[in-house]
Amino acid sequence: MAIMTDEAAALDVRQVVEDFPLLCARSQDARRASGKRRLVYLDSAASSELPQCVLDTMERYYETTHANVHRGVYQIAEAATQCFEDARARIGRFVGAPDPAREIVFTRNATEAVNLVAHSWARDNLSENDTVLLTEMEHHANMVPWLILAKERGVKLRFLEIDDDGELVLDDLGRMLDGVKLVGVTLMSNVLGTLNQVTEIAAAAHAAGALVIADGAQYVPHLPTDVTGIGCDFLVFSGHKMLGPTGVGVLWARAELLDRMRPFMGGGEMISDVRLDGFEPAEPPWRFEAGTPPIAEAIGLGAAVDYLGSLGMQRVREHDHALSAYTMDALAERYGHDITVFGPRDPKRRGAVLSLAFMGIHPHDLSQVLDDQGICVRAGHHCAKPLMRRLGVPATTRASFYVYNDTTDADALVDGLAEAARLFR
């Protein structure tokens, strides 16, 4: 496993990539031997690859410790519970939770985490004519739950606009916050890569009496995260975008908020007592984890944050920045006005997500041409249809980088576009 010890040193991608079974030299050699192109995986914003240590951790759990948690008093059940709760605490520390053991709630994904907040907090704290402030760049996961609430309860929605550089317009933030009870904002856009000024937004929101839910699905995997420093009240993120498995997501919330929130679903695990005439919910976080939780997945996510911690999140961020800058420069130099990269022009203001429009070629066609060359990118609206309408496009082609990508992958993307240009001119 790649372990970096010098925080000043750059990420050694040649060493890191060997930790990923799908991308390591042995796997790539096997692809070539079977007549396939080298695999260039540029879709980590949708789902990242998994390092061997995560796969091994989950396999070890299933082979040696598999039992349900919080129920059995036999040895392997207690061991499974310990592994599960240890993972919770490590994930909490990874995002700077003040009380890691009590403030981390496991969900299926970030989408479910937002819905949990909408159900368990918002339905008890928002009523007709209360206002929720969102942004034009939100993922559907941080938009549709509030649209549902607006239809059900008459809650009003207001939206922060973006400028032509893909940045939030905050000049009139004070007025926009007037009467707002909750602000929902992505820390990093999954389309534009924009790194939003959430600390500033959160401070203004709190001064106006509002709480803040931050979508960290793209941010937490790529940047050092400290919920206290960010200033949010709720943070959601997903395991499968940060080297972990699918099927597990996380809600972090301030302990005092969780204490006052009602259960999300009813059933086993989330109760302290049940009678024929009622029930008493368990303490947080278990109050929000009805039924058997994603045990192996949570343990796998614990291994993933350990791996990211061993790389150093500041190093991960610097690697993303350098690779984004390199790719944007290469695309501009090669294709000039024939290509548009949506979002901030300054790589310091964005993450390693590049959404492209190229020579009028439909994103799905472009994606297929790149796939023929072994290059995996995402084509579509990226669960951000309102943002697509703001950009004036039906879809984009999105390339997203992570710790196992380097400039050879960026060069493959740049060269791959030339083949699309040749075919569609």
C-alpha positions as CSV (number, residue, x, y, z in Angstrom):
1,M,0.0,0.0,0.0
2,A,1.3,3.5,-0.9
3,I,2.1,5.3,2.3
4,M,3.3,8.9,2.1
5,T,5.1,10.4,5.0
6,D,6.5,13.7,3.7
7,E,3.6,16.2,3.4
8,A,5.7,18.4,1.3
9,A,6.3,15.7,-1.3
10,A,4.1,15.4,-4.4
11,L,1.9,12.4,-4.8
12,D,3.7,9.5,-6.4
13,V,1.0,8.3,-8.8
14,R,3.2,5.5,-10.2
15,Q,3.3,4.1,-6.7
16,V,-0.3,4.9,-5.9
17,V,-1.8,3.3,-9.0
18,E,-0.3,-0.1,-8.1
19,D,-2.7,-0.2,-5.1
20,F,-5.7,-0.3,-7.5
21,P,-6.4,-3.7,-9.0
22,L,-8.3,-2.4,-12.1
23,L,-5.6,0.2,-12.9
24,C,-2.3,-1.4,-11.9
25,A,0.4,-2.4,-14.3
26,R,-0.5,-6.1,-14.2
27,S,-4.1,-5.3,-15.1
28,Q,-3.1,-2.9,-17.9
29,D,-0.7,-5.5,-19.3
30,A,-3.5,-8.1,-19.4
31,R,-5.7,-5.6,-21.3
32,R,-3.0,-5.0,-23.9
33,A,-2.4,-8.8,-24.2
34,S,-6.1,-9.3,-25.0
35,G,-6.0,-6.5,-27.6
36,K,-7.6,-3.8,-25.6
37,R,-6.4,-0.2,-25.1
38,R,-4.9,0.9,-21.8
39,L,-7.7,1.8,-19.4
40,V,-7.8,5.6,-18.6
41,Y,-10.4,6.0,-15.9
42,L,-11.7,9.6,-15.8
43,D,-15.1,9.2,-14.1
44,S,-14.2,9.4,-10.4
45,A,-16.8,12.2,-9.8
46,A,-19.4,9.5,-10.5
47,S,-17.6,6.6,-8.7
48,S,-14.0,6.2,-7.8
49,E,-12.0,3.0,-8.0
50,L,-11.2,0.9,-4.9
51,P,-7.7,0.2,-3.6
52,Q,-6.7,-3.3,-2.6
53,C,-6.7,-2.5,1.1
54,V,-10.4,-1.6,1.0
55,L,-11.3,-4.8,-0.8
56,D,-9.1,-6.8,1.6
57,T,-10.7,-5.2,4.6
58,M,-14.2,-6.0,3.4
59,E,-13.2,-9.6,2.5
60,R,-11.6,-10.1,5.9
61,Y,-14.7,-9.0,7.6
62,Y,-16.9,-11.4,5.6
63,E,-14.4,-14.3,6.1
64,T,-13.6,-13.8,9.8
65,T,-16.1,-11.6,11.5
66,H,-19.4,-11.5,9.7
67,A,-22.3,-11.1,12.1
68,N,-25.0,-8.6,12.7
69,V,-24.1,-5.6,14.9
70,H,-25.4,-4.3,18.2
71,R,-27.4,-7.5,18.8
72,G,-25.4,-10.6,19.5
73,V,-23.3,-11.1,22.6
74,Y,-21.2,-13.9,21.1
75,Q,-17.6,-13.2,20.2
76,I,-17.7,-12.5,16.4
77,A,-20.9,-10.4,16.8
78,E,-19.1,-8.2,19.3
79,A,-16.1,-8.0,17.1
80,A,-18.3,-7.0,14.1
81,T,-19.9,-4.2,16.2
82,Q,-16.4,-3.0,17.3
83,C,-15.2,-2.8,13.7
84,F,-18.4,-1.0,12.6
85,E,-18.2,1.5,15.4
86,D,-14.5,2.0,15.0
87,A,-15.1,2.9,11.4
88,R,-17.7,5.4,12.4
89,A,-15.3,7.2,14.7
90,R,-12.5,7.2,12.1
91,I,-14.8,8.6,9.5
92,G,-15.9,11.3,12.0
93,R,-12.3,12.3,12.7
94,F,-11.6,12.4,9.0
95,V,-14.1,15.3,8.6
96,G,-13.2,16.9,11.9
97,A,-16.4,16.0,13.8
98,P,-16.2,17.3,17.4
99,D,-17.9,14.1,18.7
100,P,-17.1,11.4,16.0
101,A,-18.8,8.6,17.8
102,R,-22.2,10.4,18.1
103,E,-22.3,12.7,15.1
104,I,-21.8,10.3,12.2
105,V,-24.9,8.7,10.8
106,F,-24.6,5.9,8.2
107,T,-26.9,6.1,5.2
108,R,-27.0,4.4,1.8
109,N,-25.5,7.5,0.1
110,A,-25.4,11.3,0.2
111,T,-28.8,11.4,-1.4
112,E,-30.4,9.5,1.4
113,A,-28.5,11.7,3.9
114,V,-30.1,14.9,2.4
115,N,-33.5,13.2,2.5
116,L,-32.9,12.3,6.2
117,V,-32.4,16.0,7.0
118,A,-35.5,16.9,5.0
119,H,-37.6,14.4,6.8
120,S,-36.2,14.4,10.3
121,W,-35.3,18.1,10.7
122,A,-37.1,20.2,8.1
123,R,-40.5,18.7,8.5
124,D,-40.5,19.7,12.2
125,N,-38.8,23.1,11.7
126,L,-40.1,24.5,8.4
127,S,-43.6,25.5,7.7
128,E,-45.6,27.4,5.0
129,N,-43.8,30.5,3.7
130,D,-40.5,29.6,5.4
131,T,-37.7,29.9,2.9
132,V,-34.9,27.5,1.8
133,L,-32.0,29.1,-0.1
134,L,-30.3,26.8,-2.6
135,T,-28.0,27.5,-5.6
136,E,-28.3,27.0,-9.3
137,M,-25.5,24.5,-9.3
138,E,-26.9,22.0,-6.9
139,H,-27.0,18.3,-7.7
140,H,-30.6,17.0,-7.8
141,A,-29.9,15.3,-4.5
142,N,-29.8,18.7,-2.8
143,M,-32.6,20.1,-4.8
144,V,-35.4,17.5,-5.3
145,P,-36.0,16.9,-1.5
146,W,-36.6,20.6,-1.0
147,L,-38.9,20.8,-4.1
148,I,-40.9,17.9,-2.5
149,L,-41.1,19.9,0.7
150,A,-42.1,23.0,-1.1
151,K,-45.0,21.1,-2.7
152,E,-46.0,19.4,0.5
153,R,-45.7,22.3,3.0
154,G,-45.7,25.5,0.9
155,V,-42.0,26.1,1.8
156,K,-40.5,28.8,-0.5
157,L,-37.3,28.1,-2.5
158,R,-34.9,30.8,-3.4
159,F,-31.7,30.3,-5.5
160,L,-28.3,31.9,-5.6
161,E,-27.3,32.5,-9.2
162,I,-24.0,31.8,-10.8
163,D,-21.9,34.2,-13.0
164,D,-20.5,33.3,-16.4
165,D,-17.3,32.0,-14.8
166,G,-19.3,29.4,-12.8
167,E,-19.0,31.2,-9.4
168,L,-21.8,32.0,-7.1
169,V,-23.0,35.6,-7.1
170,L,-22.8,36.6,-3.4
171,D,-23.0,40.4,-3.8
172,D,-26.5,40.5,-2.5
173,L,-26.2,37.6,0.0
174,G,-27.7,39.5,2.9
175,R,-30.9,40.2,1.0
176,M,-31.1,36.7,-0.3
177,L,-30.9,35.4,3.3
178,D,-33.8,37.5,4.5
179,G,-36.3,35.1,6.0
180,V,-34.3,32.0,5.2
181,K,-34.4,29.1,7.6
182,L,-32.0,26.7,5.8
183,V,-29.3,27.1,3.2
184,G,-28.3,24.1,1.0
185,V,-25.0,24.5,-0.9
186,T,-22.5,22.3,-2.5
187,L,-19.0,22.6,-1.3
188,M,-17.8,21.7,-4.8
189,S,-19.8,21.5,-8.0
190,N,-20.0,18.1,-9.6
191,V,-20.2,19.8,-13.0
192,L,-18.3,23.1,-12.8
193,G,-15.7,22.0,-10.2
194,T,-16.3,25.3,-8.5
195,L,-15.1,25.4,-4.9
196,N,-17.8,27.5,-3.2
197,Q,-17.1,30.0,-0.4
198,V,-19.2,28.0,2.0
199,T,-17.5,29.3,5.2
200,E,-18.5,32.9,4.2
201,I,-22.0,31.7,3.3
202,A,-22.4,29.8,6.5
203,A,-21.3,32.8,8.7
204,A,-23.9,35.0,6.9
205,A,-26.5,32.3,7.2
206,H,-26.0,31.9,10.9
207,A,-26.1,35.6,11.4
208,A,-29.5,35.6,9.7
209,G,-30.7,32.7,11.9
210,A,-30.5,30.0,9.3
211,L,-28.8,26.6,9.3
212,V,-26.6,25.2,6.5
213,I,-26.6,21.8,4.9
214,A,-23.4,21.3,2.8
215,D,-23.1,18.7,0.0
216,G,-19.6,17.3,0.4
217,A,-19.9,14.4,-2.1
218,Q,-17.2,15.9,-4.4
219,Y,-15.3,17.9,-1.8
220,V,-14.6,15.4,1.0
221,P,-12.8,13.0,-1.2
222,H,-10.4,15.6,-2.5
223,L,-9.7,18.3,0.1
224,P,-8.9,18.4,3.8
225,T,-12.3,18.7,5.5
226,D,-13.1,20.2,8.9
227,V,-16.8,20.7,9.6
228,T,-16.1,23.2,12.3
229,G,-13.9,25.3,10.0
230,I,-16.5,25.1,7.2
231,G,-19.2,26.2,9.6
232,C,-22.0,24.0,8.3
233,D,-24.6,22.4,10.5
234,F,-25.1,19.3,8.3
235,L,-22.6,17.7,5.9
236,V,-23.4,14.8,3.5
237,F,-21.1,12.7,1.4
238,S,-20.8,9.2,-0.2
239,G,-18.4,6.4,0.2
240,H,-18.2,5.4,-3.5
241,K,-16.7,8.7,-4.5
242,M,-13.8,8.5,-2.0
243,L,-12.2,5.1,-2.7
244,G,-14.9,3.3,-0.7
245,P,-17.7,0.9,-1.7
246,T,-21.2,1.7,-3.0
247,G,-24.1,1.4,-0.6
248,V,-22.8,3.6,2.2
249,G,-23.1,7.3,2.7
250,V,-22.6,9.6,5.7
251,L,-24.6,12.4,7.4
252,W,-22.6,14.5,9.9
253,A,-24.7,16.8,12.0
254,R,-24.1,18.8,15.2
255,A,-24.9,16.6,18.2
256,E,-27.5,19.0,19.5
257,L,-29.4,18.9,16.2
258,L,-29.4,15.1,16.1
259,D,-30.7,15.0,19.7
260,R,-33.8,17.0,18.6
261,M,-34.5,15.1,15.3
262,R,-37.1,12.4,15.0
263,P,-36.3,9.0,13.4
264,F,-36.0,8.8,9.7
265,M,-37.4,5.2,9.4
266,G,-39.0,2.9,11.9
267,G,-38.1,-0.7,12.7
268,G,-35.3,-2.5,14.5
269,E,-32.0,-1.0,15.7
270,M,-33.5,2.5,16.0
271,I,-35.4,2.0,19.3
272,S,-34.7,1.8,23.0
273,D,-38.2,0.5,23.8
274,V,-41.4,-0.6,22.0
275,R,-44.9,-1.0,23.5
276,L,-48.2,-1.7,22.0
277,D,-49.1,2.0,22.5
278,G,-45.8,3.6,21.3
279,F,-42.0,3.5,21.3
280,E,-39.0,5.3,22.5
281,P,-36.2,6.0,19.9
282,A,-32.6,5.2,20.6
283,E,-30.0,7.9,21.1
284,P,-28.3,9.3,18.0
285,P,-26.7,8.2,15.8
286,W,-28.5,4.8,16.0
287,R,-31.9,6.5,16.0
288,F,-31.4,7.1,12.3
289,E,-30.1,3.7,11.3
290,A,-33.2,1.4,11.2
291,G,-32.7,-2.2,10.3
292,T,-29.4,-3.9,9.6
293,P,-26.9,-1.2,8.5
294,P,-24.4,-1.5,5.6
295,I,-21.8,-3.2,7.9
296,A,-19.2,-4.3,5.5
297,E,-19.5,-1.1,3.5
298,A,-19.0,1.1,6.5
299,I,-16.0,-0.9,7.5
300,G,-14.7,-0.6,3.9
301,L,-15.2,3.2,4.0
302,G,-13.3,3.3,7.3
303,A,-10.4,1.6,5.4
304,A,-10.8,4.1,2.6
305,V,-10.4,7.1,4.8
306,D,-7.4,5.5,6.4
307,Y,-5.8,5.1,3.0
308,L,-6.6,8.7,2.0
309,G,-5.2,9.8,5.4
310,S,-2.0,7.9,4.6
311,L,-1.7,9.8,1.3
312,G,-2.3,13.2,3.0
313,M,-5.4,15.2,2.0
314,Q,-3.4,18.3,1.4
315,R,-1.2,16.4,-1.0
316,V,-4.4,15.0,-2.7
317,R,-5.6,18.6,-3.2
318,E,-2.3,19.8,-4.6
319,H,-2.2,16.8,-7.0
320,D,-5.8,17.7,-8.2
321,H,-4.8,21.3,-8.7
322,A,-1.7,20.5,-10.7
323,L,-3.4,18.0,-12.9
324,S,-6.4,20.2,-13.6
325,A,-4.1,23.1,-14.5
326,Y,-2.1,20.9,-16.8
327,T,-5.2,19.5,-18.6
328,M,-6.9,22.9,-19.0
329,D,-3.7,24.4,-20.5
330,A,-3.2,21.4,-22.8
331,L,-6.8,21.5,-24.0
332,A,-6.6,25.3,-24.6
333,E,-3.3,25.0,-26.5
334,R,-4.5,22.2,-28.7
335,Y,-8.1,23.2,-29.5
336,G,-8.4,26.9,-28.7
337,H,-12.0,28.1,-29.3
338,D,-13.2,24.7,-30.4
339,I,-13.4,23.6,-26.8
340,T,-15.2,25.1,-23.8
341,V,-14.3,24.0,-20.2
342,F,-17.2,25.1,-18.0
343,G,-16.5,26.6,-14.6
344,P,-13.8,28.8,-13.1
345,R,-10.8,29.5,-15.3
346,D,-8.5,29.6,-12.3
347,P,-7.5,26.0,-11.3
348,K,-7.2,27.2,-7.7
349,R,-10.9,28.0,-7.6
350,R,-11.9,24.5,-8.8
351,G,-11.5,20.8,-8.2
352,A,-10.4,18.1,-10.6
353,V,-13.7,18.1,-12.6
354,L,-13.7,19.3,-16.2
355,S,-17.0,19.5,-18.0
356,L,-16.5,20.0,-21.7
357,A,-18.3,21.1,-24.9
358,F,-16.2,20.2,-28.0
359,M,-16.8,21.3,-31.6
360,G,-20.6,20.8,-31.4
361,I,-20.2,17.1,-31.0
362,H,-22.9,15.6,-28.8
363,P,-21.5,14.5,-25.4
364,H,-22.8,10.9,-25.9
365,D,-21.0,10.6,-29.3
366,L,-17.8,12.1,-27.8
367,S,-18.0,9.7,-24.9
368,Q,-18.3,6.7,-27.2
369,V,-15.3,7.8,-29.4
370,L,-13.2,8.1,-26.2
371,D,-14.4,4.8,-24.9
372,D,-13.2,3.1,-28.1
373,Q,-9.7,4.4,-27.0
374,G,-10.1,3.0,-23.5
375,I,-10.9,6.4,-22.0
376,C,-13.8,6.5,-19.5
377,V,-15.6,9.8,-19.2
378,R,-19.2,10.7,-18.3
379,A,-21.7,12.2,-20.7
380,G,-25.0,13.6,-19.6
381,H,-26.6,16.2,-17.4
382,H,-24.9,14.9,-14.3
383,C,-28.0,15.1,-12.2
384,A,-27.9,18.9,-12.6
385,K,-30.6,19.8,-15.2
386,P,-31.2,23.3,-13.9
387,L,-27.5,24.0,-14.2
388,M,-27.5,22.6,-17.7
389,R,-30.2,25.1,-18.7
390,R,-28.3,27.9,-17.1
391,L,-25.2,26.9,-19.2
392,G,-27.3,26.7,-22.3
393,V,-26.4,23.1,-23.1
394,P,-28.4,19.8,-22.9
395,A,-25.4,17.9,-21.5
396,T,-21.6,18.0,-21.2
397,T,-18.8,15.5,-21.4
398,R,-17.1,15.3,-18.0
399,A,-13.6,14.1,-17.2
400,S,-12.8,13.8,-13.5
401,F,-9.4,13.0,-12.0
402,Y,-8.3,11.4,-8.8
403,V,-5.2,10.1,-7.0
404,Y,-4.5,7.4,-9.6
405,N,-4.5,9.7,-12.6
406,D,-1.5,11.6,-13.9
407,T,-0.4,13.7,-16.9
408,T,-0.4,10.6,-19.2
409,D,-4.1,10.2,-18.6
410,A,-4.6,13.9,-19.3
411,D,-2.6,13.5,-22.5
412,A,-4.7,10.5,-23.5
413,L,-7.9,12.7,-23.1
414,V,-6.4,15.5,-25.2
415,D,-5.3,13.1,-27.9
416,G,-8.6,11.2,-27.8
417,L,-10.5,14.4,-28.6
418,A,-8.5,14.7,-31.9
419,E,-9.9,11.4,-33.0
420,A,-13.5,12.7,-32.4
421,A,-12.6,15.8,-34.3
422,R,-11.4,13.7,-37.2
423,L,-14.6,11.5,-37.2
424,F,-17.1,14.3,-36.9
425,R,-15.7,17.1,-39.0
